[in-house]
Amino acid sequence: MYSAGERKCPHCEGFFLADARNRKRQHYCAKAPCRRASKAASQRRWLSQPANADYFRDADNAARVREWQAAHPGYWKKRRKRTLVVLQEDCRAQIAVSEQVVVPDDGVVLQDDWLRQPPLVIGLIAHLAGMTLQEDIATMTGRLIAMGHAVLGASPGLAPPRC
């Protein structure tokens, strides 16, 4: 049994509570198939009236539609997708005034110089100095090599004397 205020939907025959704002006119429930049935029934009622019987067929309405179509060209055509403009592609590269390209003095790239050093030596220097940046370790390595040459009594660039 249904409670007070419920109505029976003529399409699905289920009971529903009508919306309070539309209680006097709502006969169908809010389910999608029932709403389509309500719309179809409403259109049938509208077209059954003699004044509306030829609304979509007579010459006056055909002219009205042609005028609207002429005023709105391309309304029914499929719209093309817009090409998205990515912000990064539009930005011009800006070089900072103080930015310079650093060229190594002796033409040797730091990474290439490091490949010639044994990993044990590099690891030991990094551990003892507490540094992990290649540039800091390279500076420290240069000082240690110069100190080693000084201890052995050889000038930099020459082979140390043999004992």
PADREN-798469 format. One line per field, with one value per residue (C-alpha): residue number from 1; chain; y, z, x. Coordinates in Angstrom, 1 decimal. Layout:
<atoms>
i	NUM|...
ch	A|...
yy	Y|...
zz	Z|...
xx	X|...
</atoms>
This chain:
<atoms>
i	1|2|3|4|5|6|7|8|9|10|11|12|13|14|15|16|17|18|19|20|21|22|23|24|25|26|27|28|29|30|31|32|33|34|35|36|37|38|39|40|41|42|43|44|45|46|47|48|49|50|51|52|53|54|55|56|57|58|59|60|61|62|63|64|65|66|67|68|69|70|71|72|73|74|75|76|77|78|79|80|81|82|83|84|85|86|87|88|89|90|91|92|93|94|95|96|97|98|99|100|101|102|103|104|105|106|107|108|109|110|111|112|113|114|115|116|117|118|119|120|121|122|123|124|125|126|127|128|129|130|131|132|133|134|135|136|137|138|139|140|141|142|143|144|145|146|147|148|149|150|151|152|153|154|155|156|157|158|159|160|161|162|163
ch	A|A|A|A|A|A|A|A|A|A|A|A|A|A|A|A|A|A|A|A|A|A|A|A|A|A|A|A|A|A|A|A|A|A|A|A|A|A|A|A|A|A|A|A|A|A|A|A|A|A|A|A|A|A|A|A|A|A|A|A|A|A|A|A|A|A|A|A|A|A|A|A|A|A|A|A|A|A|A|A|A|A|A|A|A|A|A|A|A|A|A|A|A|A|A|A|A|A|A|A|A|A|A|A|A|A|A|A|A|A|A|A|A|A|A|A|A|A|A|A|A|A|A|A|A|A|A|A|A|A|A|A|A|A|A|A|A|A|A|A|A|A|A|A|A|A|A|A|A|A|A|A|A|A|A|A|A|A|A|A|A|A|A
yy	0.0|3.5|6.5|9.8|12.1|9.4|9.0|6.1|6.7|5.8|4.5|2.3|2.0|2.6|4.9|8.2|11.5|14.4|17.5|20.0|22.9|20.9|18.7|19.5|18.9|16.0|12.7|10.8|9.8|11.1|8.0|8.6|6.2|7.7|11.2|10.3|8.8|12.0|14.1|11.9|12.1|15.9|16.2|14.0|16.2|19.3|18.0|16.7|20.3|21.5|24.8|22.8|19.9|21.3|23.4|21.7|21.1|24.2|26.8|29.6|27.4|26.2|29.8|30.5|27.7|28.8|32.3|31.0|28.8|31.7|33.9|31.1|29.5|26.5|26.0|22.3|21.5|19.6|21.9|21.4|20.9|23.8|23.3|23.9|26.3|25.2|28.0|26.7|26.7|30.4|31.5|32.8|31.7|34.4|34.4|36.1|39.0|37.5|34.0|32.9|29.7|28.4|26.9|24.7|26.1|23.0|21.7|18.7|18.1|17.4|14.2|12.9|13.7|11.8|8.7|8.4|8.4|5.2|5.1|4.3|7.5|9.6|7.9|8.4|12.1|12.6|10.8|12.6|16.0|15.5|16.7|15.1|17.7|16.8|20.4|20.5|17.1|18.0|21.1|19.0|16.3|19.0|20.3|16.7|15.9|19.1|18.3|14.8|16.2|18.5|15.7|13.5|16.4|16.5|19.5|19.2|17.7|15.6|12.0|11.6|10.4|6.7|5.5
zz	0.0|-0.5|1.9|1.6|-1.1|-3.3|-6.9|-9.3|-12.4|-15.6|-17.3|-14.8|-12.4|-9.4|-6.6|-6.2|-4.2|-6.5|-6.2|-3.9|-6.4|-9.2|-7.2|-9.1|-12.6|-12.0|-13.1|-14.0|-11.7|-12.2|-13.8|-17.2|-19.2|-17.4|-18.2|-21.9|-21.8|-20.2|-22.9|-25.7|-24.1|-23.8|-27.5|-28.5|-26.6|-28.1|-31.7|-31.3|-31.0|-34.4|-34.2|-33.8|-36.2|-39.1|-37.1|-38.5|-42.0|-43.5|-45.7|-43.1|-40.6|-43.3|-44.2|-40.5|-40.2|-43.4|-42.0|-38.8|-40.6|-42.8|-39.6|-37.9|-40.7|-39.6|-36.3|-37.0|-38.4|-36.4|-34.7|-35.2|-32.3|-31.4|-31.5|-28.1|-27.8|-25.3|-23.3|-23.4|-27.2|-27.4|-24.9|-26.4|-24.8|-22.7|-21.9|-18.6|-19.0|-16.5|-18.0|-19.7|-21.2|-19.1|-21.1|-19.2|-19.0|-20.3|-22.5|-20.3|-19.2|-15.4|-16.0|-18.4|-15.9|-13.2|-15.3|-15.2|-11.3|-9.4|-7.6|-4.4|-4.5|-5.3|-2.5|0.0|-0.8|-0.6|2.7|4.3|3.0|3.7|0.1|-2.5|-5.3|-8.2|-8.5|-4.8|-4.9|-8.2|-6.5|-3.5|-5.8|-7.6|-4.3|-3.1|-6.4|-6.1|-2.5|-3.5|-6.2|-3.6|-1.1|-3.7|-4.9|-8.5|-10.3|-11.6|-15.1|-14.7|-13.5|-9.9|-9.3|-8.9|-5.6
xx	0.0|1.2|1.3|-0.5|0.8|2.2|1.1|1.2|3.3|1.3|4.5|6.2|3.2|5.5|4.5|6.4|6.2|5.5|7.7|6.2|6.6|4.9|2.5|-0.6|0.8|3.4|2.0|5.2|8.0|11.6|13.1|14.6|12.2|9.2|10.4|10.7|7.2|5.9|7.5|6.0|2.5|2.8|3.8|0.9|-1.5|0.0|-0.1|-3.7|-5.0|-6.3|-4.2|-1.0|-1.6|0.4|2.8|5.9|4.5|2.9|4.7|4.7|6.6|9.0|9.8|10.3|12.8|14.6|14.9|16.4|18.8|20.0|20.5|22.5|24.7|26.7|24.7|24.1|27.5|30.0|32.4|36.1|38.3|40.4|44.2|45.5|48.4|50.9|52.4|55.9|56.0|55.1|57.7|60.9|64.1|65.6|69.3|70.3|72.8|75.2|75.0|78.2|79.5|82.4|85.2|87.6|91.1|92.9|90.0|89.4|85.9|85.6|83.7|86.4|89.1|87.3|87.1|90.9|90.9|90.4|87.1|88.9|90.9|87.8|85.8|88.6|89.0|85.2|85.0|88.0|87.0|83.2|82.4|80.2|80.2|82.5|83.8|84.9|86.5|88.3|89.7|90.8|92.3|94.3|95.7|96.5|98.3|100.4|101.2|102.2|104.6|106.0|106.6|108.3|110.3|109.0|107.6|104.1|103.9|107.1|107.3|108.4|111.9|112.5|113.9
</atoms>
